[in-house]
Amino acid sequence: MSAVLASRSAAIPASGAVPLRRLAGPGLLVAVGYMDPGNWATDIAGGASYRYGLLGVVVAASVLGLLFQTLAARVAVATGEDLAQLSRRHLPPAVAKAAWLAGEAAIVATALAELVGGAIALGLLFGLPFGAGMALTAAATLAVMAWSEGRAGVYEKLVEVLLAVVALSFVALMLRAHPSATQALRDSAGSAHLLHDREALLVALGIVGATVMPHNLYLHSGLVAERARGIAAGLRPLAMRLATRDTALALGLAMLVNIAILAVAAASLGGPGQMVASLADAHGALRLSLGAGAALVFALALYAAGQSSAITGVLAGKLLTRGFRGREDRSWLRGIATRLAAVVLACLLTAFGGGASPDTLLVWSQVILSLALPFALLPLVLLASRDTLMKEFRLPRAARAGAMAVTATVAALDLYLLGVQLAG
């Protein structure tokens, strides 16, 4: 994908060719967050419980994510600064502080999902106890962070490899599961009634919460801003198009993977009498329906998804600290602090949740991400609408009204989701 975008910019004058080519790549790092263990949990729950009925929700969530990620890239290209830096400098202190704290909470929740997903995968692969799996997953992430420190481009290469493992794994699972396109169309066409079903609505909200994540907005704007600085004013419209194309291609790939996860679950796990309450249940059911090889592929892909998400979570944390606090942490130190906070969060959720299961911890991580999302969306929309900041790239009035309406809707749905989780 990066090569395709780079070739499109080959004819650009030499003064802008190098930085413009570098705009190909951030979208791929952002796409990782759309395929993390939280997405797996919600997509599998949707497919196992409602067959293909929630495919439209997966597509809608992906489109929503694309719109806001594109807006984050737009702000970065127009200003040469990232969302965290702009929020600290241009928004009221109380709003900026709330956005920073919500962003940190989102990164800790992401680390929790990565640790839980990695621990589940290692348990499935090697029979490791959950606690040992979490420790080994954290150690592997920190080792990668320490080894990669100061090596330009290493993160992108690692993420590309891990994403290739996830994507190819689900291609293999799709070939084994043989999802029915006819059944998918039939279920999708008659899915409106599901939104009147409380449990189906909760799964749908979980899919949205697992897809559109606040730290991804900070990560995307930061990566694009680093590459957009120094681009001549006359080349910025072209840079904007390249960044948008990079985002669309990467998130399109992420959407296809999420569709594949739900489709494999629908084809292999869905139907009367199926009880798939956890990722371990899904692994066992896949072993029965598709064989041991498919179950092994599933576990390997789950681990790869968790590790790739861990890498981008640490990068997002560094950008958040640099933007809101004016300093930048070392990757491995940031990784240690985030994972310790995630372990503390897991202990608190387990203590107050009456011994929460690993999959319950995954669900709560997505709830936290959902609650933090409006605190990133609102600053993004406000900044993108400023004439003095964005100039000719400012968000038009109609688009601004639409973005505000979507932000308010997301906040209302998130509060509903929280209420249901607390009541349940």
Legacy VTK file of the C-alpha trace (Angstrom):
# vtk DataFile Version 3.0
C-alpha trace
ASCII
DATASET POLYDATA
POINTS 424 float
0.000 0.000 0.000
2.787 2.444 0.877
4.486 1.665 -2.420
1.303 2.527 -4.327
1.056 5.932 -2.684
4.754 6.602 -3.109
4.532 5.902 -6.835
1.667 8.386 -7.141
3.942 11.139 -5.807
6.958 10.298 -7.972
6.280 13.155 -10.380
6.171 15.806 -7.648
8.950 18.423 -7.797
12.096 17.534 -5.881
11.509 20.249 -3.269
8.463 18.408 -1.952
8.881 14.838 -3.200
10.619 13.326 -0.184
8.288 14.632 2.552
5.205 13.916 0.457
6.253 10.307 -0.053
6.612 9.999 3.694
2.882 10.669 4.062
2.334 7.051 2.993
2.472 4.928 6.135
0.708 6.577 9.095
-2.635 5.068 8.093
-1.245 1.555 8.472
-0.087 2.219 12.031
-3.497 3.662 12.868
-5.304 0.678 11.307
-3.788 -1.531 14.010
-6.187 -0.080 16.561
-9.092 -1.230 14.413
-8.022 -4.888 14.683
-7.000 -5.257 18.329
-8.315 -7.937 20.753
-11.227 -5.683 21.709
-12.421 -5.785 18.095
-12.058 -9.551 18.109
-14.209 -9.926 21.208
-17.043 -7.734 19.887
-16.949 -9.045 16.307
-16.964 -12.672 17.445
-19.811 -11.988 19.876
-21.775 -10.375 17.050
-21.173 -13.185 14.576
-21.785 -16.003 17.031
-24.981 -14.508 18.458
-26.554 -12.801 15.436
-24.854 -14.436 12.456
-24.333 -11.767 9.767
-26.932 -9.353 11.152
-24.388 -6.875 12.532
-22.200 -6.666 9.427
-23.754 -3.267 8.711
-22.630 -2.071 12.151
-19.043 -3.107 11.371
-19.154 -1.148 8.108
-20.803 1.895 9.728
-18.258 1.938 12.572
-15.416 1.719 10.065
-16.833 4.607 8.015
-17.223 6.681 11.185
-13.618 5.941 12.088
-12.471 6.870 8.585
-14.219 10.241 8.766
-12.623 11.254 12.061
-9.186 9.815 11.237
-9.252 11.760 7.975
-10.145 14.876 9.953
-7.176 14.270 12.279
-4.867 13.993 9.270
-6.422 17.141 7.775
-5.633 19.163 10.903
-2.069 17.832 10.952
-1.357 18.653 7.287
-2.908 22.126 7.577
-1.008 23.119 10.735
2.076 20.902 10.923
1.122 20.164 14.553
-0.659 17.253 16.209
-3.970 17.169 18.056
-2.382 17.108 21.527
-0.153 20.134 20.845
-2.998 22.109 19.302
-5.381 21.252 22.142
-2.915 22.481 24.762
-2.218 25.738 22.901
-5.628 26.685 21.520
-8.299 25.280 23.828
-9.331 26.402 27.326
-7.071 24.816 29.986
-9.928 22.834 31.544
-10.900 21.335 28.166
-7.283 20.523 27.308
-6.692 18.871 30.684
-9.851 16.774 30.365
-8.761 15.689 26.880
-5.296 14.755 28.168
-6.610 12.690 31.099
-9.156 10.950 28.871
-6.403 10.189 26.345
-4.207 8.667 29.048
-7.144 6.560 30.268
-7.712 5.344 26.702
-4.072 4.307 26.344
-4.170 2.385 29.642
-7.391 0.677 28.504
-5.696 -0.251 25.230
-2.734 -1.683 27.129
-5.164 -3.711 29.236
-6.820 -5.125 26.101
-3.402 -5.973 24.650
-2.254 -7.726 27.833
-5.496 -9.668 28.179
-5.584 -10.620 24.499
-1.936 -11.717 24.559
-2.469 -13.724 27.736
-5.505 -15.478 26.257
-3.542 -16.269 23.084
-0.574 -17.676 25.020
-2.960 -19.720 27.130
-4.516 -21.171 23.994
-1.130 -21.837 22.377
0.893 -23.130 25.327
-1.518 -23.585 28.214
0.050 -20.752 30.231
-1.883 -19.458 33.257
-3.523 -16.086 32.693
-1.200 -14.150 35.027
1.925 -15.656 33.476
0.584 -14.890 30.010
0.043 -11.240 30.908
3.587 -10.973 32.303
5.138 -12.607 29.235
3.088 -10.427 26.862
4.210 -7.279 28.687
7.840 -8.426 28.677
7.747 -9.120 24.935
6.312 -5.663 24.226
8.911 -3.919 26.391
11.717 -5.887 24.724
10.511 -4.740 21.306
10.277 -1.136 22.528
13.799 -1.175 23.999
15.309 -2.823 20.917
13.540 -0.438 18.509
14.478 2.764 20.352
16.232 5.122 17.941
15.824 2.860 14.914
13.862 4.805 12.294
11.122 2.896 10.522
11.391 -0.220 12.685
7.934 0.238 14.202
6.278 0.449 10.805
8.051 -2.698 9.586
7.103 -4.648 12.707
3.500 -3.553 12.455
3.379 -4.447 8.755
4.579 -7.987 9.561
2.108 -8.421 12.423
-0.784 -7.067 10.364
0.141 -9.397 7.533
-0.085 -12.310 9.994
-3.564 -11.197 11.101
-4.855 -10.557 7.574
-3.489 -13.782 6.087
-4.767 -15.755 9.053
-8.300 -14.618 8.402
-7.970 -15.252 4.691
-7.111 -18.844 5.633
-9.996 -19.040 8.120
-12.426 -17.608 5.566
-11.371 -20.283 3.077
-12.018 -22.959 5.705
-15.279 -21.514 7.059
-16.957 -20.803 3.669
-19.209 -17.899 4.766
-22.417 -17.620 2.760
-22.734 -14.375 0.809
-26.437 -15.082 0.270
-27.043 -15.580 3.985
-25.010 -12.462 4.755
-27.179 -10.357 2.444
-30.351 -11.861 3.883
-29.294 -11.287 7.501
-28.068 -7.754 6.788
-31.293 -6.814 4.976
-33.383 -7.921 7.939
-31.148 -6.599 10.694
-33.136 -3.486 11.647
-35.085 -5.394 14.300
-31.839 -6.261 16.107
-31.422 -2.667 17.257
-34.640 -3.127 19.275
-33.013 -6.086 21.041
-31.148 -4.863 24.146
-28.375 -7.447 23.921
-27.872 -6.893 20.197
-27.714 -3.140 20.763
-25.034 -3.613 23.410
-22.958 -5.733 21.043
-23.421 -3.113 18.308
-22.273 -0.343 20.653
-19.318 -2.506 21.637
-18.333 -2.851 17.980
-18.444 0.929 17.552
-16.484 1.494 20.769
-13.826 -1.031 19.772
-13.414 0.565 16.332
-13.298 4.345 16.858
-10.670 4.904 19.570
-9.417 8.233 20.955
-5.713 7.476 21.131
-5.753 6.670 17.416
-6.710 10.281 16.689
-3.683 11.542 18.624
-1.417 8.942 17.027
-2.590 9.690 13.488
-2.332 13.459 13.805
1.123 13.146 15.357
2.497 10.817 12.684
1.103 12.956 9.845
2.266 16.223 11.439
5.844 14.927 11.699
5.808 14.163 7.980
3.932 17.296 6.897
6.285 19.862 8.450
8.307 21.691 5.846
5.947 21.002 2.951
5.516 24.116 0.813
2.133 25.829 1.014
1.431 25.123 -2.644
1.896 21.392 -2.120
-0.368 21.108 0.903
-3.567 20.334 -1.089
-1.731 17.418 -2.712
-0.371 16.361 0.672
-3.932 16.420 1.992
-5.093 14.108 -0.786
-2.200 11.704 -0.199
-2.859 11.578 3.546
-6.559 10.976 2.905
-5.807 8.196 0.421
-3.353 6.585 2.828
-5.997 6.654 5.573
-8.737 5.264 3.327
-6.625 2.364 2.065
-5.391 1.358 5.523
-8.767 1.607 7.243
-10.401 -0.151 4.309
-8.065 -3.085 4.995
-8.974 -2.945 8.698
-12.686 -2.984 7.819
-12.219 -6.077 5.660
-10.424 -7.852 8.513
-13.239 -7.000 10.925
-15.803 -8.210 8.403
-13.790 -11.429 8.091
-13.705 -11.923 11.872
-17.475 -11.545 12.135
-18.080 -13.677 9.033
-15.886 -16.530 10.299
-17.720 -16.408 13.631
-21.096 -16.363 11.863
-20.224 -19.277 9.600
-18.452 -21.435 12.194
-19.916 -20.466 15.547
-23.338 -18.981 14.814
-26.637 -20.762 15.044
-28.994 -22.347 17.550
-27.368 -23.860 20.627
-24.011 -22.162 20.142
-22.525 -20.830 23.379
-19.559 -18.569 22.658
-19.056 -16.407 25.733
-15.305 -15.857 25.397
-12.378 -15.928 23.006
-11.381 -19.277 24.514
-14.868 -20.601 23.716
-14.480 -19.324 20.154
-11.111 -21.074 19.880
-12.633 -24.347 21.096
-15.605 -24.066 18.781
-13.326 -23.363 15.817
-11.289 -26.442 16.691
-14.448 -28.543 16.587
-15.882 -27.001 13.428
-12.766 -26.237 11.342
-10.033 -28.376 12.887
-6.912 -27.952 15.021
-5.058 -26.056 12.284
-7.708 -23.348 12.143
-7.668 -23.043 15.933
-3.881 -22.612 15.873
-4.133 -19.902 13.204
-6.765 -18.137 15.302
-4.536 -18.088 18.402
-1.456 -16.887 16.485
-3.433 -14.098 14.839
-4.860 -13.033 18.218
-1.355 -12.721 19.657
-0.134 -10.776 16.609
-3.102 -8.404 16.882
-2.350 -7.733 20.540
1.344 -7.073 20.002
0.804 -4.739 17.061
-1.740 -2.804 19.120
0.772 -2.596 21.976
3.387 -0.956 19.743
1.042 1.722 18.469
-0.351 2.304 21.963
3.126 3.177 23.244
3.699 5.502 20.283
0.393 7.240 20.967
1.358 7.656 24.615
4.633 9.336 23.678
2.807 11.786 21.417
0.242 12.503 24.118
2.937 13.309 26.693
4.881 15.452 24.242
1.821 17.410 23.165
0.129 18.011 26.495
3.166 18.158 28.811
5.895 19.405 26.489
8.249 16.465 26.943
8.712 13.054 25.366
9.210 9.784 27.255
11.474 6.999 26.115
9.466 4.173 24.547
10.431 1.466 27.001
9.842 3.699 30.040
6.451 4.709 28.683
5.695 1.053 28.042
6.536 0.061 31.621
4.407 2.833 33.120
1.421 2.054 30.885
1.535 -1.679 31.585
1.825 -1.167 35.330
-1.217 1.112 35.159
-3.067 -1.529 33.088
-2.295 -4.216 35.690
-3.566 -1.940 38.469
-6.722 -1.287 36.410
-7.209 -5.041 35.899
-6.870 -5.629 39.647
-9.396 -2.893 40.432
-11.915 -4.187 37.885
-11.457 -7.721 39.206
-11.834 -6.623 42.834
-14.932 -4.496 42.302
-16.392 -6.758 39.637
-16.493 -9.852 41.802
-13.642 -11.652 40.063
-13.964 -10.457 36.471
-13.009 -12.961 33.779
-10.404 -12.117 31.113
-13.149 -11.494 28.572
-14.990 -9.238 31.015
-11.784 -7.220 31.350
-11.731 -6.899 27.559
-15.307 -5.619 27.602
-14.500 -3.041 30.278
-11.450 -1.867 28.330
-13.761 -1.083 25.419
-16.205 0.726 27.716
-13.370 2.966 28.950
-12.314 3.662 25.377
-15.881 4.570 24.450
-16.201 6.991 27.369
-12.902 8.669 26.475
-13.790 9.103 22.801
-15.905 12.307 23.011
-13.032 14.031 24.854
-10.926 13.584 21.716
-13.664 14.141 19.135
-14.814 17.481 20.518
-11.340 19.145 20.509
-10.722 17.732 17.030
-13.919 19.216 15.616
-13.375 22.567 17.371
-9.818 22.879 16.061
-10.733 21.782 12.530
-13.393 24.509 12.450
-11.086 27.443 13.328
-10.537 29.849 10.438
-7.307 31.329 11.829
-5.800 27.899 12.422
-6.945 25.907 9.392
-7.315 28.727 6.817
-8.476 27.268 3.492
-8.611 23.761 5.013
-11.103 24.650 7.753
-14.117 22.395 8.170
-17.159 23.833 6.327
-20.133 24.884 8.440
-22.380 21.999 7.363
-19.632 19.456 7.990
-18.937 21.027 11.375
-22.602 20.730 12.363
-22.643 17.103 11.255
-19.452 16.299 13.172
-20.837 17.941 16.311
-24.063 15.944 15.994
-22.128 12.692 15.623
-19.966 13.569 18.638
-23.063 14.257 20.750
-24.648 10.996 19.597
-21.520 9.010 20.432
-21.397 10.594 23.905
-25.063 9.744 24.550
-24.642 6.132 23.402
-21.501 5.755 25.506
-23.330 6.953 28.619
-26.089 4.437 27.873
-23.510 1.672 27.478
-21.886 2.617 30.789
-25.224 2.623 32.562
-26.073 -0.816 31.255
-22.675 -2.210 32.247
-22.972 -0.814 35.764
-26.522 -2.078 36.113
-25.699 -5.501 34.691
LINES 1 425
424 0 1 2 3 4 5 6 7 8 9 10 11 12 13 14 15 16 17 18 19 20 21 22 23 24 25 26 27 28 29 30 31 32 33 34 35 36 37 38 39 40 41 42 43 44 45 46 47 48 49 50 51 52 53 54 55 56 57 58 59 60 61 62 63 64 65 66 67 68 69 70 71 72 73 74 75 76 77 78 79 80 81 82 83 84 85 86 87 88 89 90 91 92 93 94 95 96 97 98 99 100 101 102 103 104 105 106 107 108 109 110 111 112 113 114 115 116 117 118 119 120 121 122 123 124 125 126 127 128 129 130 131 132 133 134 135 136 137 138 139 140 141 142 143 144 145 146 147 148 149 150 151 152 153 154 155 156 157 158 159 160 161 162 163 164 165 166 167 168 169 170 171 172 173 174 175 176 177 178 179 180 181 182 183 184 185 186 187 188 189 190 191 192 193 194 195 196 197 198 199 200 201 202 203 204 205 206 207 208 209 210 211 212 213 214 215 216 217 218 219 220 221 222 223 224 225 226 227 228 229 230 231 232 233 234 235 236 237 238 239 240 241 242 243 244 245 246 247 248 249 250 251 252 253 254 255 256 257 258 259 260 261 262 263 264 265 266 267 268 269 270 271 272 273 274 275 276 277 278 279 280 281 282 283 284 285 286 287 288 289 290 291 292 293 294 295 296 297 298 299 300 301 302 303 304 305 306 307 308 309 310 311 312 313 314 315 316 317 318 319 320 321 322 323 324 325 326 327 328 329 330 331 332 333 334 335 336 337 338 339 340 341 342 343 344 345 346 347 348 349 350 351 352 353 354 355 356 357 358 359 360 361 362 363 364 365 366 367 368 369 370 371 372 373 374 375 376 377 378 379 380 381 382 383 384 385 386 387 388 389 390 391 392 393 394 395 396 397 398 399 400 401 402 403 404 405 406 407 408 409 410 411 412 413 414 415 416 417 418 419 420 421 422 423
